[in-house]
């Protein structure tokens, strides 16, 4: 007679993980929890008492559940989900190119664009012109000087060094953990990240799937609207696809219509956003995608329906799983042409030690 598997050895289900995160949020709210780019306060470490015969999630290990390191790609891995970008994945993506039409998915970088918090974007052309005149051909030229949080404005690709979790005591830099368990004491230096810098990310050339939730609902979603798994599955079904069509290493981009407010109404754009919640984040995480993007600034719903949680999907995807986020995308033309599957191409700017990357991702259909 074979032994039954001990509950501690069984992987927690999506429902169990979601219940834990929600309970952690409630405990965190009591401790004044704020995370991500907001001022951080230490959350209480939440715990749950499991019913007999059910999984006991190791809630006391970290504020977001069991510890997530080492990565399945190895204890020293700094590449995360971009490990999925293999020659086979690239060739499968090229098979989706039928017309050769290229879609630019990035927004234009300009001072008028909406910016998170106190971030800045200032461009200057030194001199008039910057250089010259030289040679008998009288050459002159212009350069630019750019002052900004280069990886965290406009269309932005969030790297693995961007989001972490405080798992220990206040001020203990060894217990502020990021992807693969790298700590602030391992990572941070005055001149850029020493670990998990954006230069480690492999160029992304993969199958892209657009989930058009605005198309499903028939209107732009409101701030604070949580996109559920059932919403995504219904949108996919309307597009002739299903949840089973989202596979490991895919890029998933979600249209909400929020880009309607871009520059036209920055106050509204920055006030919050529709987006995926914990449930949908776990679903995408279990799909083992390489990247999740959206036409909003956080990808996830803001404010979160649970007021005790701040950007929990960032932590679930980036910190726990090494899955990248691509924010502030322009998905309008892709949706207008009903291009639900395509090759998604993006190479992060390899700025050594940066937390993210600007750039213009493209879809080729």
C-alpha positions in Angstrom: 0.0 0.0 0.0 1.5 3.3 -1.1 1.8 6.2 1.4 -0.5 9.2 0.8 1.2 12.4 0.1 1.7 14.5 3.2 -0.3 17.8 3.0 2.9 19.8 3.5 4.3 18.3 0.3 1.4 19.3 -1.8 1.5 22.5 -3.9 -1.1 25.1 -2.7 -3.9 25.6 -5.1 -4.7 29.0 -6.7 -7.7 29.4 -4.4 -5.6 28.6 -1.4 -2.9 31.1 -2.5 -5.5 33.8 -3.1 -7.1 33.2 0.3 -3.7 33.6 1.9 -2.8 36.8 0.1 -6.1 38.3 1.1 -5.6 37.3 4.7 -2.1 38.7 4.6 -3.5 41.9 3.3 -5.9 42.2 6.2 -3.1 41.7 8.6 -0.9 44.1 6.7 -3.6 46.8 6.8 -3.5 46.6 10.6 0.2 47.3 10.5 -0.1 50.2 8.0 1.2 48.2 5.1 2.2 50.1 2.0 4.4 48.6 -0.8 5.9 49.1 -4.2 6.8 52.7 -5.0 5.0 54.0 -2.0 6.6 54.5 1.4 7.1 51.1 2.9 5.9 50.0 6.4 6.4 46.6 7.7 3.3 44.4 7.5 2.4 41.9 10.2 3.3 38.4 9.2 0.0 36.8 8.5 -0.9 33.2 9.4 -3.8 30.8 8.7 -5.0 27.8 10.6 -5.6 25.0 8.0 -8.6 22.7 8.4 -7.7 19.1 9.0 -6.5 17.4 5.8 -5.9 20.7 3.9 -2.7 22.4 3.0 -1.1 24.6 5.6 0.4 27.5 3.7 3.7 28.6 5.3 2.3 32.1 6.0 4.8 33.0 8.6 7.7 32.7 6.2 7.0 36.0 4.3 4.2 38.5 4.0 3.3 37.0 0.6 3.4 33.3 1.6 6.0 30.6 1.4 9.5 31.8 0.5 10.0 31.8 -3.3 13.7 31.1 -3.6 15.7 29.4 -5.0 14.3 29.8 -8.5 13.5 26.8 -10.6 16.2 28.0 -12.9 18.9 27.9 -10.2 19.9 29.8 -7.1 22.0 32.3 -9.1 19.5 33.0 -11.9 19.0 36.6 -12.8 17.1 36.0 -16.0 13.7 34.9 -14.7 11.0 34.0 -17.2 13.0 35.2 -20.2 14.7 31.8 -19.8 11.6 30.6 -21.8 12.9 32.5 -24.9 14.5 29.5 -26.7 15.1 29.0 -30.4 12.0 26.8 -30.5 9.8 29.5 -28.9 11.1 32.1 -31.4 10.4 29.8 -34.4 6.9 29.1 -33.1 6.3 32.9 -32.9 7.5 33.5 -36.4 4.8 31.1 -37.7 2.2 33.6 -36.5 3.5 36.2 -39.0 1.1 36.1 -41.9 1.1 39.6 -43.4 4.3 41.2 -42.1 2.4 44.2 -40.6 4.2 45.8 -37.8 2.4 47.4 -34.8 4.1 49.9 -32.6 2.9 49.3 -29.0 4.9 52.0 -27.3 3.7 55.5 -26.3 5.6 58.5 -27.3 8.0 59.8 -24.6 7.3 63.4 -23.9 7.0 65.8 -20.9 3.2 65.9 -21.2 2.8 62.2 -20.6 1.3 61.0 -17.2 4.0 60.1 -14.6 3.7 58.1 -11.5 4.1 60.0 -8.2 7.0 62.5 -8.3 8.8 61.0 -11.3 10.1 63.4 -13.9 10.9 63.6 -17.6 12.9 66.5 -18.9 14.7 66.7 -22.2 17.1 69.4 -23.2 19.2 70.1 -26.3 22.5 71.7 -25.1 23.6 74.6 -27.3 22.1 75.7 -30.5 23.5 73.6 -32.1 25.3 71.4 -29.6 28.5 71.0 -31.6 30.4 72.3 -34.6 31.3 73.9 -36.9 34.1 71.5 -38.1 35.7 70.6 -41.4 35.4 72.2 -44.8 32.0 70.6 -45.0 30.9 72.7 -42.0 29.4 69.9 -40.0 27.1 70.7 -37.0 25.1 68.5 -34.7 22.6 68.2 -31.8 22.8 66.0 -28.7 20.2 65.6 -26.1 20.4 65.6 -22.3 17.6 63.5 -20.6 16.8 63.6 -16.9 14.3 61.0 -15.8 13.8 57.6 -14.1 14.8 56.0 -17.4 13.2 52.6 -16.8 10.1 53.7 -15.0 8.4 56.4 -17.2 6.2 56.1 -20.2 6.0 52.7 -21.8 8.1 50.8 -19.3 9.4 47.3 -18.9 9.6 46.3 -15.2 12.7 44.3 -14.4 13.3 41.8 -11.6 15.2 44.3 -9.5 12.2 46.7 -9.3 9.9 45.0 -6.8 10.6 43.1 -3.6 9.2 42.3 -0.2 10.3 43.2 3.3 10.3 39.8 5.0 12.2 40.6 8.2 12.7 43.4 10.7 12.7 47.1 9.8 16.1 48.2 8.5 17.4 44.7 8.0 18.6 44.9 4.4 19.4 41.2 4.3 15.7 40.5 4.7 14.3 42.8 2.0 14.0 40.2 -0.7 13.6 40.3 -4.5 13.4 37.7 -7.2 15.3 34.5 -6.4 15.8 35.7 -2.8 18.4 38.3 -3.7 18.4 40.9 -0.9 19.0 44.6 -0.8 22.3 44.0 0.8 23.2 41.8 -2.2 21.9 44.1 -4.8 22.0 47.8 -4.2 24.8 50.2 -4.8 25.1 53.9 -5.4 25.8 53.3 -9.1 23.1 50.8 -10.0 21.9 47.4 -9.0 24.6 44.8 -8.4 22.2 42.0 -9.0 19.0 41.7 -11.2 19.9 44.7 -13.4 18.0 45.0 -16.6 21.1 44.0 -18.6 20.5 40.4 -17.6 17.2 40.0 -19.4 17.2 38.0 -22.6 15.6 39.8 -25.6 12.0 38.7 -25.9 10.7 37.3 -29.2 7.7 35.2 -28.4 4.1 34.4 -29.2 1.9 37.3 -28.1 -1.8 37.0 -27.1 -4.1 40.0 -26.9 -7.0 39.7 -24.4 -9.4 42.5 -25.3 -11.5 43.0 -22.2 -12.6 46.4 -23.4 -14.0 44.7 -26.5 -15.7 42.2 -24.3 -17.4 44.8 -22.1 -18.1 47.3 -24.9 -16.5 50.2 -23.1 -13.4 51.5 -21.3 -13.2 49.9 -17.9 -13.3 52.2 -14.8 -10.5 52.7 -12.3 -10.7 50.0 -9.6 -12.4 47.5 -11.9 -10.8 44.1 -11.3 -10.4 41.8 -14.3 -11.1 38.3 -13.3 -10.1 35.0 -14.8 -13.7 34.6 -16.1 -13.4 38.0 -17.8 -10.2 36.9 -19.5 -11.6 33.5 -20.5 -14.8 35.2 -21.9 -12.7 37.7 -23.9 -10.6 34.8 -25.3 -13.7 32.9 -26.2 -15.1 35.9 -28.0 -11.9 36.1 -29.9 -12.0 32.4 -30.9 -9.4 31.3 -28.3 -9.5 29.8 -24.9 -7.5 29.9 -21.7 -5.8 26.7 -22.8 -4.3 28.6 -25.7 -2.1 30.6 -23.2 1.1 28.6 -22.8 4.4 28.7 -21.1 6.7 31.5 -22.4 3.8 33.5 -24.1 3.4 37.2 -23.8 -0.1 38.2 -22.6 -1.3 41.8 -23.2 -4.6 43.0 -21.8 -6.6 45.9 -23.3 -8.8 47.9 -20.9 -9.2 51.1 -22.9 -7.4 53.1 -20.1 -5.0 54.6 -22.7 -8.0 56.7 -23.9 -7.0 59.1 -21.1 -3.3 59.2 -22.0 -2.2 62.9 -22.0 -5.9 63.9 -22.7 -6.7 63.5 -19.0 -3.6 62.7 -16.9 -5.4 63.4 -13.7 -7.9 60.5 -14.4 -5.1 58.3 -15.9 -3.1 58.6 -12.7 -6.0 58.3 -10.3 -6.1 54.5 -10.5 -6.6 51.9 -13.2 -8.6 48.8 -14.1 -6.5 45.7 -14.2 -6.0 42.1 -13.1 -6.3 41.2 -9.5 -4.7 38.5 -7.4 -6.9 35.7 -8.8 -6.0 36.6 -12.4 -2.3 37.2 -11.5 -2.1 33.7 -10.0 -3.8 32.2 -13.1 -1.3 33.9 -15.4 1.6 32.9 -13.1 0.5 29.3 -13.2 0.4 29.6 -17.0 4.2 30.4 -16.7 4.1 33.3 -19.2 7.1 35.4 -19.8 5.5 38.8 -19.6 2.1 40.4 -18.8 1.4 43.8 -20.3 -1.5 46.3 -20.5 -2.6 49.8 -21.6 -2.5 51.0 -18.0 0.3 52.2 -15.7 0.2 49.4 -13.2 -1.2 46.4 -15.2 -3.0 45.4 -12.0 -6.1 46.9 -10.5 -5.7 50.1 -8.5 -7.0 50.6 -6.0 -7.0 47.0 -5.1 -10.5 45.8 -3.9 -8.8 44.7 -0.7 -7.7 48.0 0.8 -5.0 46.2 2.8 -3.1 45.2 -0.3 -0.8 47.4 -2.4 0.4 46.1 -5.8 0.3 42.4 -4.8 0.3 41.2 -8.4 3.6 42.9 -9.0 5.0 40.8 -6.1 3.3 37.6 -7.3 4.6 37.9 -10.9 7.9 39.8 -10.7 9.2 38.8 -7.2 7.9 35.3 -6.8 7.9 34.1 -10.4 10.4 36.2 -12.4 7.6 37.2 -14.8 8.0 40.7 -16.3 5.5 43.5 -16.6 5.1 45.9 -19.6 3.1 49.0 -18.6 1.6 51.9 -20.6 1.2 50.0 -23.9 -0.8 51.2 -26.9 -3.0 48.3 -28.0 -5.6 50.2 -30.0 -4.5 49.4 -33.5 -3.8 45.8 -32.7 -7.4 45.5 -31.4 -8.9 47.4 -34.3 -7.4 44.9 -36.7 -8.4 42.0 -34.5 -4.9 40.6 -34.3 -5.3 38.3 -31.3 -2.1 36.4 -31.9 1.2 37.7 -33.1 5.0 37.8 -32.6 5.9 40.1 -29.7 9.4 41.5 -29.9 11.2 43.6 -27.3 14.8 44.0 -26.3 15.3 45.9 -23.1 17.9 48.7 -23.3 20.9 47.1 -21.5 21.5 49.8 -18.9 23.7 48.0 -16.4 22.1 48.1 -13.0 18.8 49.6 -14.1 15.5 48.5 -12.6 13.6 48.7 -15.9 13.7 49.7 -19.5 12.1 52.2 -21.9 11.6 51.2 -25.5 9.1 50.5 -28.2 7.8 46.9 -28.2 6.4 45.7 -31.5 3.9 43.1 -32.6 4.2 41.5 -36.0 1.2 39.8 -37.5 
